[in-house]
Amino acid sequence: MTFSALTIEALVNAFGFRLLPNFSDLERKGPIVKLRAICDHLKIKTNFQKEPWSAVLWLMDFRDKVVHAKPEVLEKSARIPLEAANRFTREKPQSRIEQELTAGNTKRVVRATRQIKHTLCSKLTPDLMD
């Protein structure tokens, strides 16, 4: 998922510098702000309530949580039968970030990243690359 976030950031920077004359004004802004500006310029309709746009919004939030992670106290208590005690002691509680690291979320963001790359690339014409 981290590489998908980096891919989105790299895409918006690559497209932004080539397409938007004042992109340097957005350099310190987040990737969603940049992506919106690029999509506006290319007349790509976005709806961040729907895929793939909502996945990218979630991905950038996840990326921020990873990059700016704070310590988290993890506690778990349970009553278990004695025969399950050995198995239980090997299970570790997960942080909120770890709980989001799922195969489903990974597939979702990889699919969204590919779709957005395809959408952006499909709008490129030689005159836009000058």
MDTraj code that builds the backbone (N, CA, C; nanometers):
import mdtraj as md
import numpy as np

residues = "MET THR PHE SER ALA LEU THR ILE GLU ALA LEU VAL ASN ALA PHE GLY PHE ARG LEU LEU PRO ASN PHE SER ASP LEU GLU ARG LYS GLY PRO ILE VAL LYS LEU ARG ALA ILE CYS ASP HIS LEU LYS ILE LYS THR ASN PHE GLN LYS GLU PRO TRP SER ALA VAL LEU TRP LEU MET ASP PHE ARG ASP LYS VAL VAL HIS ALA LYS PRO GLU VAL LEU GLU LYS SER ALA ARG ILE PRO LEU GLU ALA ALA ASN ARG PHE THR ARG GLU LYS PRO GLN SER ARG ILE GLU GLN GLU LEU THR ALA GLY ASN THR LYS ARG VAL VAL ARG ALA THR ARG GLN ILE LYS HIS THR LEU CYS SER LYS LEU THR PRO ASP LEU MET ASP".split()
xyz = np.array([
    [0.0817, -0.1185, 0.0000],
    [0.0000, 0.0000, 0.0000],
    [0.0866, 0.1256, 0.0000],
    [0.1981, 0.1183, 0.0667],
    [0.2882, 0.2334, 0.0698],
    [0.3352, 0.2697, -0.0708],
    [0.3678, 0.1675, -0.1508],
    [0.4130, 0.1952, -0.2873],
    [0.3009, 0.2538, -0.3726],
    [0.1774, 0.2155, -0.3477],
    [0.0650, 0.2770, -0.4192],
    [0.0545, 0.4253, -0.3833],
    [0.0720, 0.4576, -0.2566],
    [0.0684, 0.5981, -0.2147],
    [0.1814, 0.6765, -0.2811],
    [0.2999, 0.6174, -0.2830],
    [0.4130, 0.6840, -0.3487],
    [0.3887, 0.6997, -0.4981],
    [0.3241, 0.6015, -0.5593],
    [0.2927, 0.6086, -0.7018],
    [0.1981, 0.7245, -0.7302],
    [0.0939, 0.7382, -0.6493],
    [0.0005, 0.8495, -0.6677],
    [0.0736, 0.9820, -0.6533],
    [0.1577, 0.9935, -0.5516],
    [0.2323, 1.1179, -0.5324],
    [0.3249, 1.1460, -0.6504],
    [0.3913, 1.0434, -0.7006],
    [0.4807, 1.0615, -0.8160],
    [0.4022, 1.0999, -0.9410],
    [0.2873, 1.0371, -0.9619],
    [0.2037, 1.0701, -1.0779],
    [0.1587, 1.2159, -1.0743],
    [0.1066, 1.2593, -0.9590],
    [0.0569, 1.3970, -0.9542],
    [0.1703, 1.4971, -0.9705],
    [0.2867, 1.4665, -0.9189],
    [0.4000, 1.5574, -0.9387],
    [0.4448, 1.5594, -1.0844],
    [0.4551, 1.4420, -1.1471],
    [0.4979, 1.4353, -1.2868],
    [0.3982, 1.5066, -1.3781],
    [0.2693, 1.4791, -1.3607],
    [0.1678, 1.5437, -1.4425],
    [0.1584, 1.6928, -1.4108],
    [0.1620, 1.7253, -1.2839],
    [0.1467, 1.8648, -1.2435],
    [0.2533, 1.9554, -1.3004],
    [0.3783, 1.9153, -1.2907],
    [0.4867, 1.9995, -1.3416],
    [0.4789, 2.0151, -1.4930],
    [0.4274, 1.9146, -1.5622],
    [0.4180, 1.9226, -1.7075],
    [0.2934, 1.9973, -1.7551],
    [0.1876, 1.9925, -1.6778],
    [0.0597, 2.0450, -1.7260],
    [0.0196, 2.1796, -1.6675],
    [0.0561, 2.2058, -1.5454],
    [0.0071, 2.3260, -1.4778],
    [0.1173, 2.4309, -1.4660],
    [0.0992, 2.5446, -1.5301],
    [0.2043, 2.6477, -1.5295],
    [0.2452, 2.6929, -1.3888],
    [0.1526, 2.6969, -1.2966],
    [0.1828, 2.7447, -1.1604],
    [0.1870, 2.6290, -1.0615],
    [0.2280, 2.5118, -1.1060],
    [0.2282, 2.3953, -1.0183],
    [0.3195, 2.4143, -0.8984],
    [0.4230, 2.4920, -0.9128],
    [0.5139, 2.5146, -0.7990],
    [0.4396, 2.5774, -0.6814],
    [0.3292, 2.6489, -0.7092],
    [0.2479, 2.7050, -0.6004],
    [0.1828, 2.5948, -0.5166],
    [0.1652, 2.4774, -0.5768],
    [0.1007, 2.3648, -0.5080],
    [0.2010, 2.2674, -0.4473],
    [0.3289, 2.2954, -0.4651],
    [0.4315, 2.1982, -0.4254],
    [0.4204, 2.1538, -0.2800],
    [0.3828, 2.2407, -0.1905],
    [0.3715, 2.2057, -0.0486],
    [0.2331, 2.1520, -0.0110],
    [0.1439, 2.1459, -0.1081],
    [0.0085, 2.0942, -0.0822],
    [0.0097, 1.9421, -0.0901],
    [-0.0925, 1.8811, -0.0381],
    [-0.1032, 1.7361, -0.0403],
    [-0.1381, 1.6828, -0.1786],
    [-0.1199, 1.5534, -0.1972],
    [-0.1437, 1.4933, -0.3279],
    [-0.2892, 1.5016, -0.3744],
    [-0.3849, 1.5066, -0.2840],
    [-0.5253, 1.5162, -0.3253],
    [-0.5527, 1.6538, -0.3851],
    [-0.4989, 1.7583, -0.3255],
    [-0.5141, 1.8942, -0.3801],
    [-0.4530, 1.8990, -0.5202],
    [-0.3352, 1.8415, -0.5356],
    [-0.2687, 1.8399, -0.6658],
    [-0.3486, 1.7586, -0.7671],
    [-0.3983, 1.6434, -0.7249],
    [-0.4760, 1.5573, -0.8138],
    [-0.6023, 1.6294, -0.8608],
    [-0.6703, 1.6984, -0.7705],
    [-0.7904, 1.7743, -0.8089],
    [-0.7559, 1.8809, -0.9135],
    [-0.6447, 1.9520, -0.8938],
    [-0.6043, 2.0571, -0.9876],
    [-0.5743, 1.9977, -1.1255],
    [-0.5054, 1.8856, -1.1273],
    [-0.4725, 1.8197, -1.2540],
    [-0.5997, 1.7721, -1.3232],
    [-0.6878, 1.7095, -1.2480],
    [-0.8135, 1.6601, -1.3062],
    [-0.8990, 1.7753, -1.3584],
    [-0.9021, 1.8857, -1.2860],
    [-0.9744, 2.0035, -1.3351],
    [-0.9152, 2.0499, -1.4675],
    [-0.7830, 2.0565, -1.4734],
    [-0.7150, 2.1010, -1.5947],
    [-0.7440, 2.0082, -1.7129],
    [-0.7469, 1.8783, -1.6871],
    [-0.7710, 1.7790, -1.7933],
    [-0.9200, 1.7521, -1.8153],
    [-1.0046, 1.8227, -1.7403],
    [-1.1501, 1.8058, -1.7488],
    [-1.1924, 1.6611, -1.7190],
    [-1.1278, 1.6046, -1.6170],
    [-1.1629, 1.4717, -1.5680],
    [-1.2579, 1.4906, -1.4507],
    [-1.3742, 1.4283, -1.4603],
    [-1.4710, 1.4379, -1.3506],
    [-1.4280, 1.3454, -1.2378],
    [-1.4254, 1.3998, -1.1185],
    [-1.3895, 1.3206, -1.0008],
    [-1.5071, 1.3197, -0.9041],
    [-1.5178, 1.2107, -0.8319],
    [-1.6157, 1.2001, -0.7244],
    [-1.5468, 1.1219, -0.6133],
    [-1.5014, 1.1926, -0.5123],
    [-1.4251, 1.1301, -0.4052],
    [-1.5129, 1.0507, -0.3086],
    [-1.6405, 1.0378, -0.3439],
    [-1.7301, 0.9492, -0.2697],
    [-1.7372, 0.8118, -0.3358],
    [-1.6777, 0.7992, -0.4571],
    [-1.6849, 0.6741, -0.5339],
    [-1.5454, 0.6303, -0.5762],
    [-1.5338, 0.5003, -0.6059],
    [-1.4081, 0.4441, -0.6552],
    [-1.3779, 0.4988, -0.7937],
    [-1.2544, 0.5123, -0.8338],
    [-1.1315, 0.4860, -0.7592],
    [-1.0896, 0.6023, -0.6697],
    [-1.1617, 0.7129, -0.6812],
    [-1.1224, 0.8347, -0.6106],
    [-1.1313, 0.8189, -0.4584],
    [-1.2344, 0.7501, -0.4105],
    [-1.2473, 0.7314, -0.2648],
    [-1.1345, 0.6439, -0.2108],
    [-1.0886, 0.5496, -0.2923],
    [-0.9765, 0.4646, -0.2495],
    [-0.8488, 0.5468, -0.2352],
    [-0.8290, 0.6410, -0.3255],
    [-0.7090, 0.7250, -0.3180],
    [-0.7178, 0.8192, -0.1986],
    [-0.8355, 0.8694, -0.1713],
    [-0.8542, 0.9532, -0.0526],
    [-0.8209, 0.8732, 0.0733],
    [-0.8726, 0.7504, 0.0812],
    [-0.8433, 0.6628, 0.1952],
    [-0.6936, 0.6325, 0.2010],
    [-0.6335, 0.6050, 0.0848],
    [-0.4915, 0.5706, 0.0784],
    [-0.4042, 0.6844, 0.1305],
    [-0.4331, 0.8067, 0.0923],
    [-0.3520, 0.9196, 0.1378],
    [-0.3687, 0.9415, 0.2884],
    [-0.4885, 0.9156, 0.3403],
    [-0.5088, 0.9227, 0.4851],
    [-0.4272, 0.8128, 0.5543],
    [-0.4301, 0.6925, 0.4976],
    [-0.3517, 0.5820, 0.5529],
    [-0.2027, 0.6150, 0.5495],
    [-0.1564, 0.6693, 0.4386],
    [-0.0155, 0.7076, 0.4238],
    [0.0241, 0.8071, 0.5329],
    [-0.0623, 0.9057, 0.5593],
    [-0.0337, 1.0035, 0.6641],
    [-0.0265, 0.9377, 0.8013],
    [-0.1146, 0.8414, 0.8261],
    [-0.1114, 0.7701, 0.9546],
    [0.0192, 0.6930, 0.9709],
    [0.0688, 0.6330, 0.8639],
    [0.1940, 0.5573, 0.8697],
    [0.3115, 0.6512, 0.8904],
    [0.3148, 0.7584, 0.8132],
    [0.4274, 0.8516, 0.8191],
    [0.4323, 0.9268, 0.9521],
    [0.3159, 0.9576, 1.0061],
    [0.3087, 1.0359, 1.1296],
    [0.2538, 0.9522, 1.2459],
    [0.2913, 0.8266, 1.2488],
    [0.2393, 0.7339, 1.3509],
    [0.2758, 0.7817, 1.4913],
    [0.1826, 0.7633, 1.5803],
    [0.2026, 0.7958, 1.7218],
    [0.2015, 0.6651, 1.8009],
    [0.2693, 0.6634, 1.9144],
    [0.2643, 0.5427, 1.9973],
    [0.1199, 0.5109, 2.0366],
    [0.0905, 0.3844, 2.0438],
    [-0.0451, 0.3412, 2.0773],
    [-0.0352, 0.2279, 2.1785],
    [-0.1074, 0.2416, 2.2885],
    [-0.1110, 0.1364, 2.3896],
    [-0.2069, 0.0286, 2.3397],
    [-0.1581, -0.0945, 2.3351],
    [-0.2407, -0.2064, 2.2903],
    [-0.2695, -0.2956, 2.4085],
    [-0.3965, -0.3196, 2.4300],
    [-0.4368, -0.4070, 2.5395],
    [-0.5354, -0.5090, 2.4867],
    [-0.5264, -0.6271, 2.5431],
    [-0.6211, -0.7307, 2.5066],
    [-0.6427, -0.8181, 2.6286],
    [-0.7679, -0.8396, 2.6594],
    [-0.7967, -0.9299, 2.7701],
    [-0.9072, -1.0247, 2.7249],
    [-0.8981, -1.1453, 2.7731],
    [-0.9981, -1.2447, 2.7367],
    [-0.9930, -1.3595, 2.8366],
    [-1.1040, -1.4265, 2.8513],
    [-1.1099, -1.5492, 2.9305],
    [-1.1098, -1.6626, 2.8303],
    [-1.0120, -1.7488, 2.8473],
    [-1.0011, -1.8590, 2.7524],
    [-0.9817, -1.9913, 2.8261],
    [-1.0218, -2.0988, 2.7625],
    [-0.9968, -2.2298, 2.8243],
    [-0.8467, -2.2560, 2.8325],
    [-0.8063, -2.3330, 2.9292],
    [-0.6659, -2.3624, 2.9508],
    [-0.6000, -2.4196, 2.8259],
    [-0.6692, -2.5083, 2.7529],
    [-0.6086, -2.5692, 2.6340],
    [-0.5821, -2.4686, 2.5219],
    [-0.6483, -2.3528, 2.5265],
    [-0.6253, -2.2502, 2.4243],
    [-0.5183, -2.1494, 2.4661],
    [-0.4674, -2.1616, 2.5866],
    [-0.3724, -2.0626, 2.6387],
    [-0.2458, -2.0524, 2.5554],
    [-0.1902, -2.1639, 2.5126],
    [-0.0672, -2.1578, 2.4330],
    [-0.0896, -2.0838, 2.3016],
    [-0.2010, -2.1110, 2.2361],
    [-0.2313, -2.0422, 2.1104],
    [-0.2521, -1.8929, 2.1351],
    [-0.3211, -1.8601, 2.2410],
    [-0.3525, -1.7212, 2.2724],
    [-0.2267, -1.6393, 2.2985],
    [-0.1285, -1.6959, 2.3663],
    [-0.0085, -1.6199, 2.3996],
    [0.0735, -1.5854, 2.2753],
    [0.0519, -1.6564, 2.1664],
    [0.1230, -1.6238, 2.0425],
    [0.0509, -1.5173, 1.9601],
    [-0.0760, -1.4916, 1.9891],
    [-0.1506, -1.3884, 1.9179],
    [-0.1166, -1.2518, 1.9780],
    [-0.0904, -1.1575, 1.8911],
    [-0.0548, -1.0244, 1.9376],
    [-0.1650, -0.9269, 1.8981],
    [-0.1978, -0.8349, 1.9862],
    [-0.2943, -0.7320, 1.9465],
    [-0.2336, -0.6436, 1.8377],
    [-0.3192, -0.5913, 1.7535],
    [-0.2723, -0.5077, 1.6429],
    [-0.3102, -0.3624, 1.6653],
    [-0.2247, -0.2734, 1.6196],
    [-0.2547, -0.1307, 1.6236],
    [-0.3614, -0.1004, 1.5184],
    [-0.4138, 0.0189, 1.5223],
    [-0.5152, 0.0585, 1.4221],
    [-0.4572, 0.0537, 1.2810],
    [-0.3323, 0.0949, 1.2662],
    [-0.2677, 0.0906, 1.1341],
    [-0.2547, -0.0535, 1.0870],
    [-0.2092, -0.1417, 1.1745],
    [-0.1947, -0.2826, 1.1369],
    [-0.3284, -0.3441, 1.0973],
    [-0.4360, -0.3019, 1.1619],
    [-0.5675, -0.3549, 1.1292],
    [-0.6126, -0.3145, 0.9889],
    [-0.5591, -0.2037, 0.9388],
    [-0.5947, -0.1581, 0.8042],
    [-0.5114, -0.2259, 0.6953],
    [-0.4052, -0.2935, 0.7352],
    [-0.3194, -0.3627, 0.6389],
    [-0.3808, -0.4979, 0.6030],
    [-0.4764, -0.4945, 0.5128],
    [-0.5449, -0.6169, 0.4728],
    [-0.5247, -0.6407, 0.3244],
    [-0.5441, -0.7648, 0.2834],
    [-0.5357, -0.7979, 0.1408],
    [-0.6418, -0.7210, 0.0627],
    [-0.7603, -0.7070, 0.1198],
    [-0.8671, -0.6333, 0.0524],
    [-0.8327, -0.4874, 0.0300],
    [-0.7784, -0.4217, 0.1327],
    [-0.7382, -0.2815, 0.1166],
    [-0.6243, -0.2678, 0.0172],
    [-0.5320, -0.3616, 0.0199],
    [-0.4200, -0.3580, -0.0745],
    [-0.4697, -0.3704, -0.2173],
    [-0.5553, -0.4678, -0.2432],
    [-0.6102, -0.4853, -0.3786],
    [-0.6869, -0.3615, -0.4222],
    [-0.7619, -0.3040, -0.3300],
    [-0.8409, -0.1847, -0.3620],
    [-0.7532, -0.0693, -0.4067],
    [-0.6457, -0.0413, -0.3326],
    [-0.5631, 0.0751, -0.3667],
    [-0.4764, 0.0499, -0.4898],
    [-0.4339, -0.0723, -0.5099],
    [-0.3576, -0.1030, -0.6317],
    [-0.4482, -0.0847, -0.7533],
    [-0.5698, -0.1351, -0.7452],
    [-0.6665, -0.1204, -0.8552],
    [-0.6954, 0.0280, -0.8808],
    [-0.7169, 0.1039, -0.7754],
    [-0.7458, 0.2467, -0.7892],
    [-0.6275, 0.3217, -0.8490],
    [-0.5075, 0.2889, -0.8052],
    [-0.3872, 0.3541, -0.8575],
    [-0.3749, 0.3288, -1.0074],
    [-0.3974, 0.2058, -1.0492],
    [-0.3915, 0.1734, -1.1929],
    [-0.4990, 0.2486, -1.2707],
    [-0.6196, 0.2548, -1.2150],
    [-0.7287, 0.3234, -1.2841],
    [-0.6997, 0.4722, -1.2994],
    [-0.6472, 0.5327, -1.1963],
    [-0.6186, 0.6763, -1.2031],
    [-0.5038, 0.7027, -1.2995],
    [-0.4025, 0.6185, -1.2962],
    [-0.2923, 0.6341, -1.3927],
    [-0.3466, 0.6239, -1.5352],
    [-0.4302, 0.5254, -1.5605],
    [-0.4882, 0.5075, -1.6942],
    [-0.5734, 0.6296, -1.7322],
    [-0.6542, 0.6782, -1.6387],
    [-0.7393, 0.7945, -1.6649],
    [-0.6560, 0.9164, -1.7000],
    [-0.5519, 0.9422, -1.6231],
    [-0.4655, 1.0575, -1.6495],
    [-0.3934, 1.0417, -1.7835],
    [-0.3356, 0.9253, -1.8069],
    [-0.2598, 0.9025, -1.9308],
    [-0.3493, 0.9094, -2.0540],
    [-0.4744, 0.8675, -2.0411],
    [-0.5643, 0.8685, -2.1564],
    [-0.5986, 1.0109, -2.2008],
    [-0.5776, 1.1085, -2.1148],
    [-0.6063, 1.2482, -2.1485],
    [-0.4864, 1.3217, -2.2068],
    [-0.3708, 1.2566, -2.2043],
    [-0.2511, 1.3251, -2.2558],
    [-0.2519, 1.3307, -2.4074],
    [-0.2202, 1.4456, -2.4577],
    [-0.2020, 1.4662, -2.6015],
    [-0.0692, 1.5400, -2.6186],
    [-0.0079, 1.5327, -2.7365],
    [0.1222, 1.5990, -2.7548],
    [0.1214, 1.7477, -2.7187],
    [0.0126, 1.8184, -2.7461],
    [0.0083, 1.9615, -2.7150],
    [0.0110, 1.9888, -2.5648],
    [-0.0339, 1.8940, -2.4856],
    [-0.0304, 1.9116, -2.3397],
    [0.1085, 1.8937, -2.2823],
    [0.1954, 1.8293, -2.3558],
    [0.3288, 1.7966, -2.3043],
    [0.4327, 1.9047, -2.3323],
    [0.3931, 2.0131, -2.3949],
    [0.4897, 2.1214, -2.4236],
    [0.5207, 2.2027, -2.3025],
])
top = md.Topology()
chain = top.add_chain()
for i, resn in enumerate(residues, 1):
    res = top.add_residue(resn, chain, resSeq=i)
    for name in ("N", "CA", "C"):
        top.add_atom(name, md.element.get_by_symbol(name[0]), res)
traj = md.Trajectory(xyz[None], top)
